[in-house]
């Protein structure tokens, strides 16, 4: 996970913030959509959310994350 955070920082600078939340900690209450996806819909971990909305589950793919960020107007600078 630290590797992913480093890559995102290298590619997108301060435009992206990575936060890790243990699904069994009280902090999960701050992410109700992710909490619902995990506990009510049984989506596989890890869950990657953008602005609190779960978008990717079951694996971490830099390509999928980059695609989602591009949909939000962020691109890797040249």
Helices and strands as residue ranges (DSSP letters): H 2-12, G 13-15, G 26-30, H 32-39, E 47-50, E 53-57, H 62-71
